[in-house]
């Protein structure tokens, strides 16, 4: 099966701005009124917008899955088999021209949710657009800006998307921003009203999204719409497929105090030249790089994760480079004396007040079984940890190898803290990056 993806096509795909190492022009966060907004990170598979379709063009998803099992690429998983059955049924309905109920796959890390969705995208009999959720919301905000002045920009946005694709695939749905929550409340209803089929993955069921968020009632219509229009299927076969054996390709290195670094050697191996310091313009900011050559970038942790960068900046980096090197990564856990005051204190909690309840990205899939947990307070480095998580997520989703040199072993990076549950996904993904198969066709 070829992936069939076409980059840079479809709804508002003309990309303006970006990264420039000479002129200083960076990523432009909003489009002007005379041009389209970019949709970085989306992938569109061009097929007829709606069925019926000649079945010979797209083999049943279940056949592709079975072939991978028989070839030894996969480990049998009953939960995955149920998801394949549901996706296969959806594929057949779409091929027959039937307006189909979508699918929402949720569960812990490493269960194959993203991979199964991508397999569905490859086999889709109708036009499909696949977005990481962060990329989708970036597009939504930009298109809303583009349609400003219209009576209801969300209606125009829904019309625009549903006129171009028959299926929308969203990976890693996770709502934590009030602006996103308010937009999704109306947008989901408009999209479903226009018969758009949605396939989504998440670590949380719909009812847990944006739980305890500010003004959550504004998001409840989106939850109700998803529950009404999507089959919700838990995917938890009890095994993390990213941990399955494979040929090792080390990309995480520990550098103890006094030891020589290895990233200089790695940079030469990857780029063919010795590293020299360069300055890179990124989103209107200056990014100091230890090395930049061709499609290889080497930065220190402080430059990428301690600077005021965001997920959009990491999207732009993965657009420009096919390999990233990250050096001088410290232990990210906070010291006990940083927990309850100063930079480590939660901004909305007084010292001694009850601590928040854990309902984070990864914990949501276990919360019912394990019960609510009291979270540690925010640590002094947790803003940097959030950026590190976002960087790893972007590299993983875009299959961009991330070579890391850290002061501690991977499992010691962030053993406990406010973001410990979300960091589970980061460790799982970093683990898969140490295998030769990373960067190739994604398998669970």
Protein Blocks (a to p, Z undefined) as FASTA:
>chain_A
ZZkiaehiajhiacgehidfklopacdfbdcfkbccddehiacddddfbdcddfklpccf
klmmmmmmmnopaccdfklmmmmmmmmmmmmmmmnopacddddddddehiommmmmmmmm
mmpcbdcddddfklmmmmmmmmmmmmgoiablmlmmmmmmmmmpmbdcdehiacfbfklm
mmmmmmmmmmmmnopacddddfbdfklgoghiahklmmmmmmmmmmmmpccddddehpaf
klpgcddddfbdcddehiacfklmmmmmmnopacddddddeehiacddfbdehjaccddf
klmmmpccdfklmmmmmmmpcbdcdehiacfbdcfklmmgcjllcfkbcehiacddddbf
klmmmmmmnopaddddddfklmmmmmmmmmmmmmmmnopacddddfbdfklmmmgcjklm
mmmmmmmmmmmmmpfkgopacdZZ
